[in-house]
Amino acid sequence: MLNRLFWIAIVLAAATHISESAQAETATAKSPSSDDSSLIRAIANDPIQMRSPEQVTPVPTKSVESTTIQKINQDLQETLSPNKATQNVTSVSQLGDVRPTDWAFTALQSLVERYGCIAGYPDRTYRGNQATSRYEFAAGLNACLDKINEIISAGLADKVSKEDLTTLKKLQDEFAVELSTIRGRVDALDAKTSKLEAQQFSTTTKLFGQAIFGLQTRLNNSSSIFGSKSADNGTNLTFGSNVQLSLFTQLDPRSVLLTSITTGNLSTAATGNNGLNNSFTRLGYEADTGNSLVLSDLTYRTLLNDNLAFIAGPLGVSPVTVFRGPDRYQSAGQGSVSLFAQRNPILNLGNTTGGVGFDWQIAKRTSLQAVYSAGNPSTATGNGGLFGGNYTLGAQFVFAPVSPVDVALYYLHSYTSNAGTNSPQLGRLGTGVGDDIVALNPSGGALPLSTDAFGSTVNWRVLPTLNLGGWVGFTTSTVSGLTGSVQTFNWMSYLTFPDLFKEGNLGGIYVGQLPKITGSSLSGNANVPDYLGNPLSATSGTANGGQSTSTTQVELFYRHRLSNNISVTPGLIFLFNPGNRVGSDTTTIGVLRTTFTF
């Protein structure tokens, strides 16, 4: 239920420190060889912006009564009881130490059974031989007065004998001071209780952090392009980091402000012709900010009611952060090691950053999320603002047909102008994975893309220690000023093994096809498969169709938890036909990821 899930998801996101921001980064520019065309250099060095943080699904915990309130309630109970820890009884026979032969039996029987205003100790005793103070007697008298007033107010005055009323009047006069004192204490405690209940929440800020250190390399390989082989020049053994700090500020019991900063120095990008494979070989925890601090999340999240959550912010609002992920292990620091295996790439469509979204729990097993996110919402001119430039609009419907199965269906529409970028002649989807570049302009002009994307993710928790799942994703795009369209398709299947060999560990096997252009019929020599297959024909028309083959990825990883705050993850990735091109060597990537959380 949303009211239980909202804050839990936010706290977990902060506890894992929104590690999803570690994604495809800018390649370090190097001097290209004279043989590289301007388009190839642009593709190889095409910068990809850092992505939004990991999805935080808005969800609350039940409020817990504070120890102060508990103490006040205890004091109030002790004040109202004639003896400090007593409880009401309904029959004098319930008092274990009162016998019918006792001289007070009849009086107690009358008070208990006629008026119900005498209480016993928790062990069902009355302890009649124990001395009592005037305040204790007054407390008992006060209980009887209240009970008799209730009886009279209910129109049952005939049930109260005149003798009892006379006796109570005398006792009330005799103990007037004590009764006034007790009632004053009760009123004061009631006032304190109300005040503390209204003020028991205070704004708090907690700091969470995650530091990822990666040791990674690729074995020597060559890619096939333009009919010849090009050696991979990004095979050096590298060591880098990605650090994120998150401030979790709870403004009131139902709203929070999340602020995150990120810094990193890791990039596995190649240059030259082999740079075309950068979107196929990226790791999920890459972040190259030049060791500068970058604000990666600034969002306000609140519950409008028990079933509806709202999120808004200039950074950190995208389908990734708003949509719930059926795959429970989407984390750059704790889950799979490749960027492709993090989630369906179409959820990164547009590479947008800020906007608004909501999460609506329609029923126990059904929810709906929607988001509007702009690529550059803080810029007033040019390709900026909420509605003046790039944007992504999307919705996701999540349901559980049976308890262990989660199904998500999603649709996204995106517009990317590609104007103002370092490589405007490249028409990019903005996912940073696989065939992300779906159109090109040899003359160098910008290529605005309008894209519709459809996808689904399914996760089946077969056993507590076994998850089976996968996704499919399809995009279709048109280019402003050109006829025709271009389509891509990707899929993934996975097995994850929670608590493998030890509680807190995780094993994973992922097998899938990276996004591939399956069809391209754009006019104006803009088809990517045609250009890559035979660049010399770029002035002689287009050859409709898709890439000649598909890139298949096989990924194996095992996260071993050394402690509650440290985990080590060795991983292997095999890419068959990288770049979606026939003749490319199989690429093997080795990874050793260490994650610290606090």
Secondary structure, 3 states (H helix, E strand, C coil): CHHHHHHHHHHHHHHCCCHHHCCCCCCCCCCCCCCCCHHHHHHHCCCCCCCCCCCCCCECCCCCCCHHHHHHHHHHHHHHCCCCCCEECCCHHHCCCCCCCCCCHHHHHHHHHHHCCCEECCCCCCCCCCCCCHHHHHHHHHHHHHHHHHHHHCCCHHHCCHHHHHHHHHHHHHCHHHHHHHHHHHHHHHHHHHHHHHHCCCCEEEEEEEEEEEEEEECCCEEEECCEEEECCCCCCEEEEEEEEEEEEEEECCEEEEEEEEEEEECCCCCHHHHHHHHHHCECCCEECCCCCEEEEEEEEEEEECCEEEEEEEECCCHHHHCCCCCCCCCCCCCCCECHHHCCHHHHHHHCCEEEEEEEEEECCEEEEEEEEECCCCCCCCCCCCCCCCEEEEEEEEECCCCCEEEEEEEEEEEECCCCCCCCCEEECCCCCCCCEEEECCCCCCCCEEEEEEEEEEEEEEECCEEEEEEEEEEEEEECCCCCCEEEEEEEEEEEEECCCCCCCEEEEEEEEEEEEEEECCCCCCCHHHHHHCHHHCCCCCCCCCCCCCCEEEEEEEEEEEECCEEEEEEEEEEECHHHCCCCCCEEEEEEEEEEEC
